Amino acid sequence: MNIPENSPVDEYIFMTASTTPRSRDLKIISQFPLHRLHFAAIFKKNARKLMLKSKNLKTMIPVAILAAVGIFMTMILPGCASSGRGKSWEQQLGAIPQGPTDPGKMRKEVRIKKDMIQKGRFGRRLDRPMTPRFITIHSTQNYTGDAFAHAKALKRGALKGGVCGYLCWHYTVQDNTAIQHIPTNERGEHADFDGQGNRESIGIEMCEHKGNNQARTIDRTAKLAASLMMEHNIPIQNIVPHYHWPRRGYSTPNKNCPHFLMDKGQPKATWKWFQDRVEGHYNRLVAYQQMMQQKQVPTSPIPMAPSEMQVRNFEPIAPLQPARPQSRD
């Protein structure tokens, strides 16, 4: 069966299932692109109407089959479709290596370069200490600027906004390096104005400039997040997208960011894939920590002296009396 061009998905399915409900109509399932899987919901919505219209058993059986498949696809295929990008990136990156990894080695793999905003200027003009409890992941949506360009912009106060008047975040990551802009114990301006996202989270921006390898950028970000989790004792559920923090006053409070890790603007299967990647790297660090703890030899107590050398029934010796001078008489 060929699907007519420019035919609305919901109208076409309703028309096909109601007029020619035959088993061969199941072929239409494989002819729709995955990004239009909302057609499965249409099956679910209209199945009851179709079955009520059906007059005989020969008509009802194919319609019931179509409805059941539609409900099944509504439940499972959206997740499969949205994780397709994760599978593609996984093929490029390979599986996460097994076994323990030294935290210092992982930080070297991330290749962190410090290019800090000057203390007391622009995004750091206020003294705002922070104890991080979250890590917030962003995408720059800047298709011309790399991590070095963002560092320059932050250092000269080119990005205005936020509570302090200037935007700032902690790291910008691209495929071959990660640049740090402010210390992780200082508050940034990257998420939700005066909300918890700014007050309690480390902000990481992922680059999107031309020529930048997206898969490697994502994996470098995952390694950086894992290292920061270990350093600041942050749990995996507190690795969140910018979407997590609503922005007051916006018509769409929850931003579609990082957009290439969202599914239809929300954190679903692709975000879960990224979170799993972070946790995989983190587990390598935990394994190293446990290995080092097991290798530590407990300190033994000072050994006792042999029995023949031990003093028993010790009695204090009376102090000596000073000798009396002898008389010369």
C-alpha positions as CSV (number, residue, x, y, z in Angstrom):
1,M,0.0,0.0,0.0
2,N,1.4,3.4,-0.9
3,I,0.7,6.4,1.3
4,P,-0.6,9.4,-0.6
5,E,1.8,12.4,-0.5
6,N,0.8,15.4,1.6
7,S,-1.8,13.4,3.4
8,P,-2.2,14.1,7.1
9,V,-1.2,11.0,9.0
10,D,-4.2,10.9,11.3
11,E,-6.7,11.5,8.4
12,Y,-5.1,8.9,6.2
13,I,-5.0,6.2,8.9
14,F,-8.7,6.8,9.8
15,M,-9.7,6.7,6.2
16,T,-7.7,3.5,5.4
17,A,-8.8,1.6,8.4
18,S,-12.5,2.5,8.1
19,T,-12.9,1.9,4.4
20,T,-10.6,-1.1,3.7
21,P,-9.9,-2.8,7.0
22,R,-7.8,-5.7,5.7
23,S,-4.8,-7.5,7.2
24,R,-2.5,-6.1,4.4
25,D,-3.2,-2.6,5.9
26,L,-0.7,-3.5,8.6
27,K,2.0,-2.6,6.1
28,I,1.3,1.0,6.6
29,I,3.1,0.8,10.0
30,S,6.4,0.2,8.3
31,Q,5.8,3.1,5.8
32,F,5.6,5.9,8.3
33,P,8.9,7.7,9.3
34,L,9.7,7.2,13.0
35,H,9.5,10.9,13.8
36,R,5.7,10.8,13.0
37,L,4.9,8.1,15.5
38,H,2.1,10.1,16.9
39,F,-0.1,8.2,14.4
40,A,-0.1,5.3,16.9
41,A,-2.0,7.5,19.3
42,I,-4.6,8.1,16.5
43,F,-5.2,4.3,16.3
44,K,-5.8,4.2,20.0
45,K,-8.2,7.2,19.9
46,N,-10.2,6.0,16.9
47,A,-10.2,2.2,17.4
48,R,-13.4,2.2,19.4
49,K,-15.2,4.3,16.8
50,L,-14.1,2.0,14.1
51,M,-15.1,-1.2,15.9
52,L,-18.5,0.3,16.6
53,K,-19.0,1.0,12.9
54,S,-18.0,-2.5,11.9
55,K,-21.0,-4.7,11.1
56,N,-19.4,-8.2,10.9
57,L,-16.6,-10.2,12.4
58,K,-14.4,-10.1,9.2
59,T,-14.3,-6.4,9.5
60,M,-13.8,-6.2,13.3
61,I,-10.7,-8.5,13.4
62,P,-8.4,-6.5,11.2
63,V,-9.5,-3.3,12.9
64,A,-8.8,-4.8,16.4
65,I,-5.4,-5.9,15.2
66,L,-4.6,-2.4,13.9
67,A,-5.8,-0.9,17.2
68,A,-3.7,-3.3,19.3
69,V,-0.6,-2.6,17.2
70,G,-1.2,1.2,17.5
71,I,-1.4,1.0,21.3
72,F,1.7,-1.2,21.4
73,M,3.7,1.3,19.3
74,T,2.4,4.2,21.4
75,M,4.0,2.5,24.4
76,I,7.3,1.4,23.1
77,L,8.4,3.0,19.9
78,P,8.7,6.6,20.9
79,G,11.5,5.6,23.3
80,C,13.1,3.5,20.5
81,A,12.9,6.3,18.0
82,S,14.3,9.0,20.4
83,S,17.2,6.8,21.5
84,G,18.3,6.4,17.9
85,R,20.7,9.3,18.2
86,G,22.2,7.8,21.3
87,K,22.8,4.5,19.4
88,S,24.4,6.4,16.6
89,W,26.7,8.3,19.0
90,E,27.5,5.0,20.8
91,Q,28.6,3.5,17.5
92,Q,31.0,6.4,17.0
93,L,32.3,6.4,20.5
94,G,32.3,2.7,21.4
95,A,31.2,1.2,24.7
96,I,32.5,2.7,27.9
97,P,35.7,0.9,28.9
98,Q,35.4,-1.6,31.8
99,G,37.5,-1.5,34.9
100,P,38.7,1.1,37.4
101,T,40.0,4.5,36.3
102,D,42.2,6.9,38.2
103,P,40.3,10.2,38.6
104,G,43.4,12.1,37.7
105,K,43.7,10.1,34.5
106,M,40.0,10.9,33.5
107,R,40.5,14.6,34.1
108,K,43.5,14.4,31.8
109,E,41.3,12.7,29.2
110,V,38.9,15.6,29.5
111,R,41.8,18.0,28.8
112,I,40.6,20.9,31.1
113,K,42.2,24.3,30.4
114,K,41.6,27.1,32.8
115,D,40.9,30.5,31.2
116,M,39.2,32.2,34.1
117,I,37.1,35.4,34.2
118,Q,39.1,37.8,36.3
119,K,38.0,37.9,39.9
120,G,35.8,40.9,40.7
121,R,34.9,41.6,37.0
122,F,31.8,40.9,34.9
123,G,30.3,37.5,35.8
124,R,32.6,37.3,38.9
125,R,32.1,40.9,40.0
126,L,30.1,39.7,43.1
127,D,31.4,37.4,45.8
128,R,28.9,34.6,45.6
129,P,30.2,31.3,47.1
130,M,28.4,28.1,46.2
131,T,28.2,24.5,47.4
132,P,27.2,22.6,44.2
133,R,24.5,20.0,44.5
134,F,23.6,19.7,40.8
135,I,25.3,19.8,37.4
136,T,23.3,21.5,34.6
137,I,24.0,20.6,31.0
138,H,23.5,23.1,28.2
139,S,24.1,23.5,24.5
140,T,25.4,26.8,23.2
141,Q,23.2,27.0,20.1
142,N,26.0,29.1,18.7
143,Y,27.0,27.6,15.3
144,T,30.1,29.8,14.8
145,G,31.8,30.1,18.2
146,D,34.0,27.4,19.7
147,A,35.0,27.0,23.4
148,F,37.8,29.5,23.1
149,A,35.5,32.2,21.6
150,H,33.1,31.7,24.5
151,A,36.0,32.1,26.9
152,K,37.0,35.4,25.3
153,A,33.4,36.7,25.4
154,L,33.0,35.9,29.1
155,K,36.3,37.5,30.0
156,R,35.4,40.8,28.3
157,G,31.8,40.8,29.6
158,A,30.2,40.5,26.1
159,L,27.3,38.4,27.3
160,K,24.8,40.5,29.3
161,G,22.0,39.1,31.5
162,G,21.3,37.3,34.7
163,V,21.1,38.7,38.2
164,C,24.6,40.2,38.3
165,G,24.2,41.7,34.8
166,Y,26.5,39.2,33.0
167,L,26.1,35.6,32.0
168,C,28.7,33.1,33.1
169,W,29.0,29.4,33.6
170,H,31.7,27.0,34.7
171,Y,32.9,25.0,31.7
172,T,32.5,25.1,27.9
173,V,33.2,21.8,26.2
174,Q,34.1,21.0,22.6
175,D,35.3,17.8,20.9
176,N,39.0,18.2,22.0
177,T,39.0,20.2,25.2
178,A,37.0,21.7,28.1
179,I,37.7,25.3,29.2
180,Q,36.9,26.4,32.7
181,H,35.7,29.9,33.3
182,I,34.9,30.2,37.0
183,P,35.6,28.0,40.0
184,T,33.1,25.3,40.9
185,N,32.6,26.8,44.3
186,E,31.3,30.1,42.8
187,R,27.8,30.7,41.6
188,G,27.2,31.2,37.8
189,E,24.5,32.8,35.7
190,H,23.4,30.2,33.2
191,A,20.0,28.6,34.3
192,D,17.2,30.3,36.0
193,F,18.1,33.8,37.2
194,D,17.9,33.7,41.1
195,G,16.6,30.1,41.2
196,Q,18.2,26.9,42.5
197,G,19.7,26.1,39.1
198,N,22.1,29.1,39.4
199,R,22.5,29.0,43.2
200,E,23.3,25.3,43.5
201,S,24.5,23.9,40.1
202,I,27.7,23.8,38.0
203,G,26.9,24.9,34.5
204,I,28.4,23.1,31.5
205,E,27.9,24.3,27.9
206,M,28.4,22.0,24.9
207,C,29.7,23.6,21.7
208,E,27.9,23.3,18.4
209,H,30.2,25.2,15.9
210,K,30.8,23.9,12.4
211,G,33.4,21.1,12.3
212,N,33.0,20.2,16.0
213,N,32.4,16.4,16.5
214,Q,29.1,16.2,18.5
215,A,29.6,12.7,19.7
216,R,33.0,13.4,21.1
217,T,31.8,16.6,22.7
218,I,29.0,14.7,24.4
219,D,31.4,12.0,25.7
220,R,33.9,14.6,27.0
221,T,31.0,16.3,28.8
222,A,30.0,13.0,30.3
223,K,33.5,12.4,31.6
224,L,33.7,15.9,33.0
225,A,30.3,15.5,34.7
226,A,31.5,12.2,36.2
227,S,34.6,13.8,37.5
228,L,32.6,16.6,39.1
229,M,30.2,14.1,40.6
230,M,33.1,12.4,42.4
231,E,34.7,15.6,43.5
232,H,31.5,17.2,44.9
233,N,29.6,14.0,45.9
234,I,26.8,14.8,43.5
235,P,24.3,11.9,42.7
236,I,23.4,10.9,39.1
237,Q,19.8,12.1,39.5
238,N,21.2,15.6,40.0
239,I,22.8,15.6,36.5
240,V,20.0,17.6,34.8
241,P,19.4,19.5,31.6
242,H,18.8,23.2,31.4
243,Y,15.2,22.2,30.8
244,H,15.0,21.1,34.4
245,W,15.0,24.7,35.7
246,P,11.9,26.7,34.8
247,R,12.4,30.4,34.0
248,R,9.9,32.8,35.3
249,G,8.3,35.2,32.9
250,Y,8.9,33.1,29.8
251,S,6.0,31.8,27.6
252,T,7.9,28.4,27.6
253,P,9.5,28.3,31.1
254,N,11.4,25.0,30.5
255,K,13.9,25.6,27.7
256,N,14.6,23.0,25.1
257,C,18.2,22.7,26.1
258,P,20.4,21.0,25.4
259,H,18.2,20.6,22.3
260,F,20.1,17.6,20.7
261,L,19.7,15.6,23.9
262,M,15.9,16.3,24.2
263,D,13.1,14.4,22.5
264,K,10.4,16.8,21.3
265,G,11.7,19.4,23.7
266,Q,11.7,17.1,26.7
267,P,14.3,14.9,28.5
268,K,13.3,11.4,27.6
269,A,15.2,8.5,26.0
270,T,18.1,10.5,24.5
271,W,18.7,12.3,27.8
272,K,18.5,8.9,29.6
273,W,21.2,7.6,27.2
274,F,23.4,10.6,28.1
275,Q,22.8,10.1,31.8
276,D,23.7,6.4,31.5
277,R,26.9,7.5,29.8
278,V,27.8,9.8,32.7
279,E,27.0,7.1,35.2
280,G,29.2,4.6,33.3
281,H,32.2,6.9,33.5
282,Y,31.4,7.6,37.2
283,N,31.3,3.9,38.0
284,R,34.9,3.6,36.7
285,L,36.0,6.2,39.2
286,V,34.1,4.5,42.1
287,A,35.7,1.1,41.1
288,Y,39.2,2.8,41.4
289,Q,38.3,4.3,44.8
290,Q,37.2,0.9,46.1
291,M,40.3,-0.8,44.7
292,M,42.6,1.6,46.5
293,Q,40.7,1.2,49.7
294,Q,41.1,-2.6,49.5
295,K,44.9,-2.2,48.9
296,Q,45.4,-0.2,52.1
297,V,47.1,-2.4,54.7
298,P,45.7,-1.8,58.2
299,T,48.3,-0.6,60.7
300,S,49.3,-3.3,63.3
301,P,49.5,-2.5,67.0
302,I,52.9,-2.4,68.6
303,P,54.0,-6.0,69.4
304,M,54.3,-7.2,73.0
305,A,57.7,-8.0,74.4
306,P,58.6,-11.7,74.9
307,S,57.3,-13.2,78.1
308,E,60.8,-13.7,79.5
309,M,61.4,-10.0,79.1
310,Q,58.2,-8.9,80.7
311,V,58.5,-7.5,84.2
312,R,56.1,-9.1,86.7
313,N,55.2,-8.1,90.3
314,F,57.0,-4.8,89.8
315,E,57.5,-3.0,93.1
316,P,58.8,0.6,93.2
317,I,62.3,1.0,94.6
318,A,62.5,3.2,97.6
319,P,64.3,6.4,97.0
320,L,67.9,6.6,98.2
321,Q,68.5,8.6,101.3
322,P,71.3,11.2,101.0
323,A,74.5,10.2,102.8
324,R,75.3,12.0,106.1
325,P,78.5,13.8,106.2
326,Q,81.1,12.0,108.4
327,S,82.4,13.8,111.5
328,R,86.2,14.6,111.6
329,D,86.3,14.2,115.4
